[in-house]
């Protein structure tokens, strides 16, 4: 089937390529002409504008958006809607806040179109391994795009599912990323403890390889950790600065709104934020407090 792919960054380009390889016709557009040219080289048809994408798609049109969350998604949908007909389908496959998705779903419905949100996980490995997709939307448009989902997933019957109405896909992906924060932090802390045990001189890559098979903590994330340790066991040259893309924050806020305790996810988010504090003012102040009440020595820079 035909699909327009808006946003040909690494993930969007890989998804477009996987769809082309599965026999679907992809019309690609990006603000970068080089990105469009690369997609064309991989078998997609290129477009020069949102209007051009719509013009090159057969009805009912399916347009998949892979742009950064927030205003870029709104601007893309606003630019598309005048060129779409009743019954056309807009898919947001990025990491949008589910509350924005619920609003956009209503706006698209009022305009006569369908919005489907696809919370997508798989990163740079999705092209080869397939993507995990949590799908929100009304049943009819989800049924229409099922061939695309089956092509992008690890297999037609695994790694994807229709989880609820518009917004449910991005909500589920938000929580998925919050869980990811906690898992990453737990692995990182465990290996840090072992790295600090000088008397045993542990081979951390060896330990990771042992854990990968038969262990209750085995996972694909551990597989990737083992690869990272094989490449650079000391983490030399890597700054202790961990960004977050927003989903962890949204998950923590949601847990508070729902009165659901989520201490591991919350603390993993706090640890990421702490990693960016080059001044470390709070740690300095705690040291000063200890000096004030107990006369404890303050370590000077």
NORKAMO-V80627 format. One record per pair of residues at least 6 apart in sequence whose ideal C-beta (glycine too) atoms are under 7 Angstrom apart, sorted by the first residue. I is the first residue (numbers start at 1). J is the second residue. Records with the same first field share a line. If there is no record, write none. Layout:
I = J, J
//
This chain:
1 = 24, 62, 147, 148
2 = 25, 27, 57, 58, 62
3 = 19, 24, 26, 62, 64, 148
4 = 27, 29, 53, 57, 62, 63, 64
5 = 12, 15, 16, 26, 28, 64, 66
6 = 29, 53, 63, 64, 65, 66, 67, 76
7 = 30, 65, 66, 67
8 = 16, 28, 30, 35, 36, 39
9 = 66
10 = 124
11 = 66, 126
12 = 66
13 = 35, 38, 39
14 = 126, 127
15 = 66, 126, 152
16 = 26, 28, 39, 44
17 = 42, 127
18 = 127, 151, 152
19 = 26, 148, 151, 152
20 = 26, 42, 43, 44
22 = 151
24 = 148, 151
25 = 45
26 = 44, 45
27 = 44, 45, 47, 53, 56, 57
28 = 36, 39, 44, 46, 47
29 = 36, 47, 49, 50, 53
30 = 36
36 = 46
39 = 46
40 = 46
45 = 56
47 = 53, 56
50 = 79, 80, 83
51 = 83
53 = 63
54 = 61, 80, 83, 84
59 = 85
60 = 87, 88, 89, 144
61 = 84, 88, 89
62 = 89, 91, 145
63 = 80, 90, 91
64 = 91, 93
65 = 73, 76, 90, 91, 92, 93, 94
66 = 93, 94
67 = 73, 76, 94
68 = 94
69 = 94, 95, 96, 97, 246
73 = 92, 94, 96
77 = 90, 104
80 = 90
81 = 111, 113
84 = 113
86 = 112
88 = 113
89 = 113, 114, 116, 141, 144, 145
90 = 108, 113, 115
91 = 116, 118, 145
92 = 101, 115, 117
93 = 118, 120
95 = 173, 245, 246, 247
96 = 117, 170
97 = 170, 250
98 = 167, 170, 171, 174
101 = 117, 166, 167, 170
102 = 166, 167
104 = 115
105 = 115, 166, 167
108 = 114, 115
114 = 137, 138, 141
115 = 137, 166
116 = 135, 136, 137, 141, 142, 145
117 = 136, 137, 166, 167, 169, 170
118 = 133, 135, 169
119 = 133, 134, 169, 170, 172, 173, 176
120 = 131, 133
121 = 131, 132, 173, 176
122 = 129, 130, 131, 132
129 = 154
130 = 152, 153, 154, 159
131 = 152, 153, 159
132 = 159, 160
133 = 149, 152, 153, 159, 160
134 = 161, 163, 169, 172, 173
135 = 142, 149, 160, 161, 162, 163, 169
136 = 163, 164, 165, 166, 167, 168, 169, 170
137 = 165, 166
138 = 165
142 = 162
149 = 160
150 = 156
153 = 159, 160
163 = 169, 172
174 = 247, 250, 251
175 = 251
177 = 247, 248, 251
178 = 247, 248, 251, 265
179 = 265
181 = 248, 265, 268, 269
182 = 264, 265, 268
183 = 221
184 = 221
185 = 268, 271
187 = 221, 222, 225
191 = 204
194 = 202, 204, 207
195 = 204
204 = 229, 233
205 = 226, 229, 230, 233
208 = 222, 225, 226, 229
209 = 226
211 = 217, 218, 222
212 = 218, 222, 223, 226
240 = 275
241 = 275, 276
242 = 272, 275
244 = 269, 272
248 = 265, 269
249 = 269
251 = 262, 265
252 = 262, 265, 266, 269
255 = 262
287 = 298, 299
288 = 298
290 = 296
291 = 298
//
